[in-house]
């Protein structure tokens, strides 16, 4: 099991632009032809598709790596769930084309069949991901202004319109899950998740969807913490170019 962006992976962000300039997240999602749940799935597929040796969330490549289409993904930093990088203080610079929307988790958690206990069902994954988000705190701003996060749920009836699908993924060589110490069938085992492995996951967490920002410099900041004290503090210095 991991949590940010990441792995506790992860991020938590609150984002809000001035209302006079703001498109609603729902409007942006509609224009993209995707639900929030589908966007969260694509975020994980993007994050898991790159080797840790050439990965923006390991700080081994820049934020343009692996990006395509109308949405670019940002994130925190991948870290073993019980690793030594707590809290995670991350500061990055990123150049983004003017036409791109931005989507990222503020604070999130995922569970997959390959990482969880052998014999786990989809319902088990959903229940565990939901439990991870109990007692979390989040904060975020864009250019000093707070923003409204999107909750993508793994289970329950409170946000069925943005519930996580069951997300397929395949890991590349030098895969990030093995690199952070994730093992097959959970933490009680010792076999690292191998290159080329395929599985399915569900996610639960707080995400942000931003419409394309105006050209020029912007600062995206977010902070999140899990109930167990694991914390994340991230600043992106974003330069939007025509």
SULRARA-V687999 format. One record per pair of residues at least 4 apart in sequence whose C-alpha atoms are under 6 Angstrom apart, sorted by sequence separation. I is the first residue (numbers start at 1). GAP is how many residues later the second one is. D is the distance in Angstrom with one decimal. If there is no record, write none. Layout:
I:GAP:D ; I:GAP:D
//
This chain:
3:4:5.0 ; 4:4:4.6 ; 5:4:3.7 ; 6:4:3.6 ; 18:4:5.9 ; 34:4:5.9 ; 44:4:5.9 ; 45:4:5.9 ; 56:4:6.0 ; 112:4:6.0 ; 120:4:5.8 ; 141:4:4.9 ; 171:4:5.7 ; 178:4:5.3 ; 226:4:5.4 ; 2:5:3.6 ; 3:5:2.5 ; 4:5:1.5 ; 5:5:3.2 ; 17:5:5.6 ; 29:5:5.6 ; 50:5:5.9 ; 55:5:5.2 ; 56:5:4.9 ; 67:5:5.8 ; 141:5:4.3 ; 177:5:5.3 ; 225:5:5.6 ; 2:6:3.9 ; 3:6:3.9 ; 4:6:2.0 ; 5:6:5.3 ; 54:6:5.0 ; 55:6:5.2 ; 56:6:5.3 ; 140:6:5.9 ; 141:6:5.9 ; 225:6:4.2 ; 2:7:6.0 ; 3:7:5.5 ; 4:7:5.4 ; 53:7:5.8 ; 54:7:5.2 ; 56:7:5.2 ; 183:7:6.0 ; 184:7:5.8 ; 224:7:5.7 ; 183:8:5.3 ; 224:8:5.3 ; 154:9:5.8 ; 183:9:4.2 ; 184:9:5.3 ; 223:9:5.4 ; 152:10:5.2 ; 153:10:4.7 ; 154:10:5.3 ; 182:10:5.8 ; 183:10:5.1 ; 223:10:4.5 ; 152:11:5.4 ; 153:11:5.8 ; 222:12:5.3 ; 221:13:5.7 ; 111:14:5.4 ; 178:14:5.2 ; 221:14:4.4 ; 178:15:4.9 ; 220:15:5.7 ; 220:16:5.0 ; 219:17:5.7 ; 219:18:4.8 ; 58:19:6.0 ; 110:19:5.8 ; 219:19:6.0 ; 57:20:4.8 ; 109:20:5.9 ; 175:20:5.7 ; 218:20:5.1 ; 217:21:5.7 ; 173:22:4.9 ; 217:22:4.4 ; 172:23:5.6 ; 216:23:5.5 ; 130:24:5.8 ; 171:24:5.9 ; 172:24:5.4 ; 216:24:5.1 ; 171:25:4.9 ; 215:25:4.6 ; 171:26:5.5 ; 215:26:5.3 ; 170:27:5.7 ; 126:28:4.9 ; 170:28:4.2 ; 71:29:5.4 ; 73:29:5.8 ; 75:29:5.6 ; 126:29:5.5 ; 169:29:5.6 ; 70:30:5.2 ; 71:30:4.7 ; 72:30:5.0 ; 73:30:5.1 ; 74:30:5.1 ; 169:30:5.7 ; 63:31:5.8 ; 71:31:5.6 ; 73:31:5.6 ; 168:31:5.9 ; 168:32:4.3 ; 167:33:5.1 ; 167:34:5.1 ; 166:35:5.6 ; 166:36:5.3 ; 164:38:5.9 ; 164:39:5.9 ; 154:49:5.7 ; 154:50:4.9 ; 153:51:4.7 ; 152:52:5.5 ; 152:53:5.5 ; 151:54:5.8 ; 151:55:4.6 ; 150:56:5.5 ; 149:57:5.9 ; 150:57:4.9 ; 149:58:5.5 ; 150:58:5.8 ; 149:59:5.1 ; 11:65:5.3 ; 10:66:5.2 ; 118:67:5.2 ; 117:68:4.5 ; 9:69:5.0 ; 115:69:5.2 ; 116:69:4.9 ; 117:69:5.3 ; 5:70:4.8 ; 6:70:5.8 ; 114:70:5.5 ; 115:70:4.9 ; 116:70:4.7 ; 5:71:4.7 ; 6:71:5.7 ; 7:71:5.3 ; 8:71:5.8 ; 114:71:5.7 ; 115:71:5.0 ; 4:72:5.4 ; 5:72:5.9 ; 6:72:4.8 ; 7:72:4.8 ; 4:73:5.6 ; 7:73:4.7 ; 8:73:4.9 ; 4:74:5.4 ; 7:74:5.4 ; 130:74:5.9 ; 129:75:5.6 ; 143:75:5.8 ; 143:76:5.0 ; 142:77:5.7 ; 142:78:4.5 ; 2:79:5.7 ; 141:79:6.0 ; 141:80:5.3 ; 140:81:5.4 ; 140:82:4.0 ; 139:83:5.6 ; 139:84:5.1 ; 114:85:6.0 ; 138:85:5.8 ; 138:86:4.3 ; 137:87:5.5 ; 112:88:5.5 ; 137:88:5.3 ; 112:89:3.9 ; 136:89:5.6 ; 111:90:5.4 ; 136:90:4.6 ; 111:91:5.7 ; 136:91:5.5 ; 110:92:5.6 ; 135:92:5.0 ; 12:93:5.6 ; 13:93:3.9 ; 110:93:4.2 ; 11:94:4.8 ; 12:94:1.9 ; 109:94:5.6 ; 11:95:3.2 ; 12:95:3.6 ; 109:95:5.5 ; 11:96:3.6 ; 108:96:5.7 ; 10:97:4.8 ; 108:97:3.9 ; 10:98:5.4 ; 107:98:5.6 ; 107:99:5.4 ; 80:100:5.0 ; 106:100:5.4 ; 105:101:5.8 ; 106:101:5.3 ; 105:102:4.1 ; 104:103:5.6 ; 104:104:5.5 ; 3:105:5.7 ; 103:105:5.5 ; 3:106:4.1 ; 103:106:4.5 ; 102:107:5.8 ; 2:108:6.0 ; 102:108:5.0 ; 101:109:5.5 ; 1:110:5.4 ; 101:110:4.7 ; 101:111:4.5 ; 100:112:5.1 ; 99:113:5.6 ; 1:114:5.8 ; 98:117:6.0 ; 107:117:5.9 ; 49:122:5.9 ; 51:123:4.9 ; 45:124:5.9 ; 51:124:4.9 ; 52:124:4.9 ; 14:125:5.4 ; 15:125:5.8 ; 37:125:4.9 ; 12:126:5.5 ; 13:126:5.6 ; 14:126:3.8 ; 15:126:5.1 ; 36:126:5.2 ; 37:126:5.3 ; 41:126:5.7 ; 13:127:4.4 ; 14:127:5.7 ; 15:127:5.8 ; 37:127:4.5 ; 16:129:5.8 ; 16:130:4.9 ; 15:131:5.1 ; 16:131:3.1 ; 14:132:5.8 ; 15:132:2.5 ; 16:132:5.9 ; 14:133:4.2 ; 15:133:5.2 ; 14:134:5.2 ; 14:135:5.0 ; 98:142:5.3 ; 91:143:5.9 ; 93:143:5.7 ; 95:143:5.8 ; 97:143:5.6 ; 98:143:5.3 ; 86:144:5.9 ; 87:144:4.7 ; 88:144:4.7 ; 89:144:4.9 ; 90:144:4.7 ; 91:144:4.8 ; 92:144:5.0 ; 93:144:4.6 ; 94:144:4.8 ; 95:144:4.7 ; 96:144:4.9 ; 97:144:5.1 ; 98:144:5.2 ; 87:145:5.6 ; 88:145:5.9 ; 91:145:5.9 ; 93:145:5.9 ; 95:145:5.9 ; 25:184:5.8 ; 12:194:5.9 ; 13:209:4.6 ; 12:210:5.9 ; 12:211:5.8 ; 12:212:4.9
//
